[in-house]
Amino acid sequence: MAEETEDPEVPETPERDPNQLDYDLFHFLIKIMRTIFIGLFWMLINVFLGLYLGFAEPEASTPGRMFFFYSWFVLSLAAFIYFAWRMWRKKMDAP
């Protein structure tokens, strides 16, 4: 009796649709949109506090309000840069 050797069945993978977005590309675009949105939102808050409410204008503000605004500005800028650095520090695989 001869042993029959058959190839183990390998499931066929369906062909990928070339018009469909890659999962990694989708996450890359999400990271770009998230960075832009948070940066614009940060700028909107600072423009509102500094220019609209007058916290950044020396003629329209007190030294305490200016100290509050500029300390908020520096701390929130550092937080935004840290957030962006944390989000973008992981390298992506080359296509």
CNS distance restraints for C-alpha pairs under 8 A (distance, minus, plus):
assign (resid  16 and name CA) (resid  20 and name CA) 7.86 0.50 0.50
assign (resid  21 and name CA) (resid  25 and name CA) 6.73 0.50 0.50
assign (resid  21 and name CA) (resid  26 and name CA) 6.56 0.50 0.50
assign (resid  22 and name CA) (resid  26 and name CA) 6.19 0.50 0.50
assign (resid  23 and name CA) (resid  27 and name CA) 6.41 0.50 0.50
assign (resid  24 and name CA) (resid  28 and name CA) 6.17 0.50 0.50
assign (resid  25 and name CA) (resid  29 and name CA) 6.26 0.50 0.50
assign (resid  26 and name CA) (resid  30 and name CA) 6.24 0.50 0.50
assign (resid  27 and name CA) (resid  31 and name CA) 6.20 0.50 0.50
assign (resid  28 and name CA) (resid  32 and name CA) 6.39 0.50 0.50
assign (resid  29 and name CA) (resid  33 and name CA) 6.20 0.50 0.50
assign (resid  30 and name CA) (resid  34 and name CA) 5.99 0.50 0.50
assign (resid  31 and name CA) (resid  35 and name CA) 6.12 0.50 0.50
assign (resid  31 and name CA) (resid  87 and name CA) 7.48 0.50 0.50
assign (resid  31 and name CA) (resid  88 and name CA) 7.92 0.50 0.50
assign (resid  32 and name CA) (resid  36 and name CA) 6.25 0.50 0.50
assign (resid  33 and name CA) (resid  37 and name CA) 5.97 0.50 0.50
assign (resid  34 and name CA) (resid  38 and name CA) 6.06 0.50 0.50
assign (resid  35 and name CA) (resid  39 and name CA) 6.03 0.50 0.50
assign (resid  35 and name CA) (resid  84 and name CA) 6.59 0.50 0.50
assign (resid  36 and name CA) (resid  40 and name CA) 6.07 0.50 0.50
assign (resid  37 and name CA) (resid  41 and name CA) 6.03 0.50 0.50
assign (resid  38 and name CA) (resid  42 and name CA) 6.01 0.50 0.50
assign (resid  38 and name CA) (resid  80 and name CA) 7.97 0.50 0.50
assign (resid  39 and name CA) (resid  43 and name CA) 6.25 0.50 0.50
assign (resid  39 and name CA) (resid  80 and name CA) 7.39 0.50 0.50
assign (resid  40 and name CA) (resid  44 and name CA) 6.07 0.50 0.50
assign (resid  41 and name CA) (resid  45 and name CA) 6.27 0.50 0.50
assign (resid  42 and name CA) (resid  46 and name CA) 6.34 0.50 0.50
assign (resid  42 and name CA) (resid  76 and name CA) 7.92 0.50 0.50
assign (resid  42 and name CA) (resid  80 and name CA) 7.98 0.50 0.50
assign (resid  43 and name CA) (resid  47 and name CA) 6.01 0.50 0.50
assign (resid  44 and name CA) (resid  48 and name CA) 6.09 0.50 0.50
assign (resid  45 and name CA) (resid  49 and name CA) 6.18 0.50 0.50
assign (resid  46 and name CA) (resid  50 and name CA) 5.69 0.50 0.50
assign (resid  46 and name CA) (resid  51 and name CA) 7.96 0.50 0.50
assign (resid  46 and name CA) (resid  73 and name CA) 6.97 0.50 0.50
assign (resid  47 and name CA) (resid  51 and name CA) 5.37 0.50 0.50
assign (resid  47 and name CA) (resid  52 and name CA) 6.76 0.50 0.50
assign (resid  48 and name CA) (resid  52 and name CA) 4.85 0.50 0.50
assign (resid  48 and name CA) (resid  53 and name CA) 6.31 0.50 0.50
assign (resid  49 and name CA) (resid  53 and name CA) 5.17 0.50 0.50
assign (resid  49 and name CA) (resid  54 and name CA) 6.71 0.50 0.50
assign (resid  49 and name CA) (resid  55 and name CA) 6.03 0.50 0.50
assign (resid  49 and name CA) (resid  56 and name CA) 7.67 0.50 0.50
assign (resid  49 and name CA) (resid  69 and name CA) 7.37 0.50 0.50
assign (resid  50 and name CA) (resid  54 and name CA) 5.22 0.50 0.50
assign (resid  50 and name CA) (resid  55 and name CA) 4.60 0.50 0.50
assign (resid  50 and name CA) (resid  56 and name CA) 4.41 0.50 0.50
assign (resid  50 and name CA) (resid  57 and name CA) 7.07 0.50 0.50
assign (resid  50 and name CA) (resid  69 and name CA) 6.90 0.50 0.50
assign (resid  51 and name CA) (resid  55 and name CA) 6.74 0.50 0.50
assign (resid  51 and name CA) (resid  56 and name CA) 6.30 0.50 0.50
assign (resid  51 and name CA) (resid  57 and name CA) 6.99 0.50 0.50
assign (resid  54 and name CA) (resid  60 and name CA) 5.80 0.50 0.50
assign (resid  54 and name CA) (resid  61 and name CA) 6.11 0.50 0.50
assign (resid  55 and name CA) (resid  60 and name CA) 7.35 0.50 0.50
assign (resid  55 and name CA) (resid  61 and name CA) 5.48 0.50 0.50
assign (resid  55 and name CA) (resid  62 and name CA) 7.87 0.50 0.50
assign (resid  55 and name CA) (resid  65 and name CA) 5.68 0.50 0.50
assign (resid  55 and name CA) (resid  66 and name CA) 5.42 0.50 0.50
assign (resid  55 and name CA) (resid  69 and name CA) 6.03 0.50 0.50
assign (resid  56 and name CA) (resid  61 and name CA) 6.98 0.50 0.50
assign (resid  56 and name CA) (resid  65 and name CA) 7.99 0.50 0.50
assign (resid  56 and name CA) (resid  66 and name CA) 5.65 0.50 0.50
assign (resid  56 and name CA) (resid  69 and name CA) 6.61 0.50 0.50
assign (resid  56 and name CA) (resid  70 and name CA) 7.45 0.50 0.50
assign (resid  57 and name CA) (resid  61 and name CA) 5.90 0.50 0.50
assign (resid  57 and name CA) (resid  66 and name CA) 7.73 0.50 0.50
assign (resid  58 and name CA) (resid  62 and name CA) 7.23 0.50 0.50
assign (resid  58 and name CA) (resid  63 and name CA) 7.91 0.50 0.50
assign (resid  58 and name CA) (resid  66 and name CA) 7.51 0.50 0.50
assign (resid  61 and name CA) (resid  65 and name CA) 6.26 0.50 0.50
assign (resid  61 and name CA) (resid  66 and name CA) 6.48 0.50 0.50
assign (resid  62 and name CA) (resid  66 and name CA) 6.25 0.50 0.50
assign (resid  63 and name CA) (resid  67 and name CA) 6.02 0.50 0.50
assign (resid  64 and name CA) (resid  68 and name CA) 6.16 0.50 0.50
assign (resid  65 and name CA) (resid  69 and name CA) 6.09 0.50 0.50
assign (resid  66 and name CA) (resid  70 and name CA) 6.05 0.50 0.50
assign (resid  67 and name CA) (resid  71 and name CA) 5.92 0.50 0.50
assign (resid  68 and name CA) (resid  72 and name CA) 6.01 0.50 0.50
assign (resid  69 and name CA) (resid  73 and name CA) 6.01 0.50 0.50
assign (resid  70 and name CA) (resid  74 and name CA) 6.17 0.50 0.50
assign (resid  71 and name CA) (resid  75 and name CA) 6.09 0.50 0.50
assign (resid  72 and name CA) (resid  76 and name CA) 5.84 0.50 0.50
assign (resid  73 and name CA) (resid  77 and name CA) 5.96 0.50 0.50
assign (resid  74 and name CA) (resid  78 and name CA) 6.16 0.50 0.50
assign (resid  75 and name CA) (resid  79 and name CA) 6.22 0.50 0.50
assign (resid  76 and name CA) (resid  80 and name CA) 6.08 0.50 0.50
assign (resid  77 and name CA) (resid  81 and name CA) 6.14 0.50 0.50
assign (resid  78 and name CA) (resid  82 and name CA) 6.08 0.50 0.50
assign (resid  79 and name CA) (resid  83 and name CA) 6.05 0.50 0.50
assign (resid  80 and name CA) (resid  84 and name CA) 6.11 0.50 0.50
assign (resid  81 and name CA) (resid  85 and name CA) 5.99 0.50 0.50
assign (resid  82 and name CA) (resid  86 and name CA) 6.07 0.50 0.50
assign (resid  83 and name CA) (resid  87 and name CA) 6.17 0.50 0.50
assign (resid  84 and name CA) (resid  88 and name CA) 6.07 0.50 0.50
assign (resid  85 and name CA) (resid  89 and name CA) 5.67 0.50 0.50
assign (resid  86 and name CA) (resid  90 and name CA) 7.90 0.50 0.50
